[in-house]
Amino acid sequence: MTFWGIGGIYIQFNMEEETYLAIYYDDFNQKIKTSINEVKDWLDNNNKEDLSNFIYHRLHSRYLKPFQYSSCECEDCFKNGFSMLA
């Protein structure tokens, strides 16, 4: 639980334990959730392989994958603001 307040007024929030930096689908259409803590660990441990895989899949699923489908078959899965504007 997190408490936040301004001017003596405090609000209680029920927040998830993990905050996700990205949620995307890998090459096998499995949902991948990457937390901020995972990325921090990769940076601390200089884990270039996991970092590069994360960056590739995140950018690919966000900016390229929506345009691989000519019909509406996966419109709901890959719909985002960038693809709508493009």
Backbone torsions as a table, in degrees:
resi	resn	phi	psi	omega
1	MET	NA	141.5	-179.9
2	THR	-120.1	136.9	176.6
3	PHE	-111.6	135.8	-179.0
4	TRP	-136.7	136.9	-177.9
5	GLY	-151.0	151.7	175.3
6	ILE	-136.5	130.6	175.2
7	GLY	59.6	36.7	177.5
8	GLY	83.7	-3.4	177.6
9	ILE	-99.9	119.6	-177.5
10	TYR	-114.6	138.0	-179.5
11	ILE	-118.6	136.6	179.1
12	GLN	-99.9	129.9	179.2
13	PHE	-114.5	140.4	168.5
14	ASN	-98.4	103.9	-177.2
15	MET	-108.3	152.3	176.1
16	GLU	-65.7	155.6	177.5
17	GLU	-68.7	-33.7	-178.6
18	GLU	-110.1	138.6	171.3
19	THR	-108.1	123.9	-175.3
20	TYR	-91.8	132.0	176.0
21	LEU	-78.9	-36.9	-178.6
22	ALA	-153.7	146.4	170.9
23	ILE	-129.2	121.6	-176.5
24	TYR	-148.1	173.4	179.1
25	TYR	-108.6	134.1	-179.8
26	ASP	-82.5	-168.9	-177.4
27	ASP	-64.8	-20.0	-179.4
28	PHE	-103.2	16.1	-179.6
29	ASN	58.4	32.1	173.0
30	GLN	-94.6	135.9	-178.9
31	LYS	-72.1	125.6	180.0
32	ILE	-114.2	126.7	176.2
33	LYS	-111.7	123.5	-179.7
34	THR	-115.2	120.6	-178.3
35	SER	-90.1	161.7	177.3
36	ILE	-62.8	-38.1	179.0
37	ASN	-63.2	-36.9	177.0
38	GLU	-62.5	-45.4	-179.4
39	VAL	-65.0	-39.8	176.6
40	LYS	-60.4	-42.2	178.1
41	ASP	-63.2	-42.2	178.2
42	TRP	-61.4	-41.5	179.1
43	LEU	-67.0	-42.3	179.6
44	ASP	-63.7	-37.0	-177.6
45	ASN	-93.4	4.9	-179.8
46	ASN	54.5	43.5	-177.8
47	ASN	-86.7	86.5	-174.5
48	LYS	-69.9	-32.2	-177.9
49	GLU	-65.4	-49.9	179.5
50	ASP	-66.1	-37.9	177.4
51	LEU	-63.2	-45.6	-178.5
52	SER	-67.2	-38.4	176.1
53	ASN	-63.3	-42.5	178.4
54	PHE	-60.9	-48.5	-178.2
55	ILE	-62.4	-45.5	-179.9
56	TYR	-59.7	-54.1	-176.0
57	HIS	-65.6	-36.0	179.3
58	ARG	-64.7	-49.4	-178.6
59	LEU	-70.1	-40.1	179.6
60	HIS	-63.1	-47.3	-177.6
61	SER	-69.2	-25.9	-177.8
62	ARG	-85.8	-40.9	-170.5
63	TYR	-111.9	-21.6	-177.5
64	LEU	-111.7	-42.6	-174.8
65	LYS	-58.5	-38.1	179.7
66	PRO	-59.8	-24.6	-177.3
67	PHE	-91.5	0.4	178.3
68	GLN	-82.1	-8.7	-177.0
69	TYR	-111.1	123.4	-177.8
70	SER	-84.3	-18.1	-179.6
71	SER	-114.7	-169.6	-178.3
72	CYS	-90.1	18.1	-173.4
73	GLU	-60.2	-34.1	-178.7
74	CYS	-126.4	24.6	-176.0
75	GLU	-58.7	-41.3	-178.8
76	ASP	-69.4	-35.2	-177.8
77	CYS	-70.1	-39.2	-171.0
78	PHE	-113.1	12.2	-178.2
79	LYS	-69.9	130.2	174.8
80	ASN	-153.0	169.2	-176.3
81	GLY	-60.8	-39.3	-179.9
82	PHE	-61.7	-47.3	-177.7
83	SER	-67.9	-30.9	178.6
84	MET	-69.4	-38.7	178.9
85	LEU	-74.0	-35.7	-178.6
86	ALA	-71.5	NA	NA
